[in-house]
Amino acid sequence: MASQKILAGIDKAAVLFDILGARLAGQLFPNLSDEDVIAVRQRVPLIKKTPFELKKMVLEEFYFSFMSKKFASEAKDETSQPFAFLEGMSEVHLAYLIRSEPTRSISILLAQLPLEMQGRLLQRLPTEIRTEAMVDLGKIKDVPLEAVLEVAAEFREKAKQIPSQAEYQEGGGKAMAGLLSTMDSKEQKQFLEYLAQEDPELAKEVKKHHFTFEGVPMLPDEVLKEVFNEFDVDQVALALKGQPQELCDRVVQTMAQRRQAMYEPIEKPVARRQVEAAQKKVVEHILAMDADPTNDFSIEEFAEADFIE
């Protein structure tokens, strides 16, 4: 019987060539010379009778070695350039990124930016926080590398939820509104409020295309009828849970008599996530209507009425 000791070097490569095929295996060993490839392929017939378990061990060994190198490479990139994600972010987005963060985290992020940008971002902070952040900024060299990497990881995850300036410029307000729809309702509201203070024109452009369930009351009855008739009455009742009675009455009145008779408002308490999930389906349907070129409906047509100048 073949032993693990026999399957070393050229024999292991021959096993991989046999299992994966010469073309794929050759791509996995780009440094092999033509002579080496010929030698390995000549070994393939000689290892054909190698037990399956040994072949499996060779394949697993190669896989874990490959993945270890991959993860090590990724970890090295994150360690050597932990704040690379900041590249291309505008001042407005950087300011939003550091809002409500501990002063130590703020100072660590600021230290990664050009001096001029540091000054502008500091001016956006409340006086007390600004002073603490400036003091911490002078102590950055005392912060352990592990702490810096941890802060970088936290900011990197938060940054993934923020539509970048580049994405806005490439896709316009409509594309940015689409990105906002991937955030949870609380984060959407906070970002839009912040954007309205920092860049009113940009916020106004985004609002023309952004839509949440809070905008449903501004829709005319014929649109409400088209939207809510797509859902069964139980889902309608769930989406309307906690909404003003006026909106509930308008929606019910758009239903056919049979559906009105079936409709019953939900009186008992319901988990917020269930209600928001039902409302999200309604919003998704409205967004689909807006995106349909054969439909005359347009969110932008009703958005201006929701502005408070």
Helices and strands as residue ranges (DSSP letters): H 10-20, H 22-28, H 34-43, G 44-47, H 52-80, G 84-86, H 91-98, H 103-110, H 115-123, H 127-137, G 140-142, H 145-159, H 165-180, H 185-198, H 200-207, G 213-218, H 221-228, H 233-239, H 245-253, H 257-262, H 272-291, H 299-303, G 304-306
